[in-house]
Amino acid sequence: MSILDRIVAAKRQEVQREMQETPLRRVIELATTAPPPRDFGKAIRREGQINIIAEVKRASPTRGALQPGADVEALARAYANGGAVAISVLTERRFFLGAPQDLAAAKQAAAAPVLRKDFLIDEWQVYESRALGADAILLIARLLSDWDLARLLGLARSLHMDALVEVHTEDEIGRAAGAGADIIGVNNRDLSTLEVSLETSIRMADRLPAGVVRVSESGIETHADVARLRAAGYGAFLVGERLMREADPARALRSLLGDPA
């Protein structure tokens, strides 16, 4: 099994356990009575600006532990101070050492909208995301059928959340567009091999539909990388490991924005 297959298999088991602990009707109630979400889409749509979604990521299957004991609230504040327009929180437990509670901690610490990044495969998780305070969710096209992608995207919108639909291939771009995605993220990491190349975003830029918010994800290390991706038509950038490796993430973020101070 590939690492992605292992992650999804573990996630299916986890969701089944959690659904037994918190039935769907209860998580729907929690979702529909949660405070209104912040506007993630508006935050990353700023014209002519470098819109960075800074990620809280304790570990990864490729890099191992990054900051397993990370103080999520302190990180969220540092990201906000460094100029991030939104914060992504990786909540997957087994492979990324995240937790759903990390999302609530980030939301409490900063005024920026918060994206829940996880392997979402069931409507229960979408309701759970809103109940936890998520302003937006990640939907990975590769993991979902066309019907499920459209269904979960529609459900997110009914709960007033945005959805960042992640793609890696031209076929997945077509599927995301067909589902009605208005925010599409090109993942520079191949989820099969876990290899990363910015050339993926460059190659896919002309294939993205007009009018969608274009997000480049993974492998962004320098301001020069950001400048190159902006020239290709991307307006927002999801950055995780680059910032999690730094003792001063706010300063690292400002460097990505082109501020050397």
LINWOZI-V701934 format. One line per field, one symbol per residue. psi: psi as a letter, one per 20 degrees, with the letter a starting at -180 (. if undefined). A space follows every 10 residues. Layout:
psi->???
This chain:
psi->qrhgggghgh gggghgghhh hnqghghggh gijqqqqrng ghhjjppjro opoppoohrq hgibpfmhkp oggggggggg hijqirppoo jpgghjkaqh hhghgghhhq iqqppooanp iqhghggggh hijphrqppo hhiqrgghgh ghghgghhjk qrpooprirh ghghggghij pioppooipo igijqppihg gghigiiqqq iqpppppqjo hrhhgggghg hijqiqpppf hhhiiqhnhg ghghghijoi .
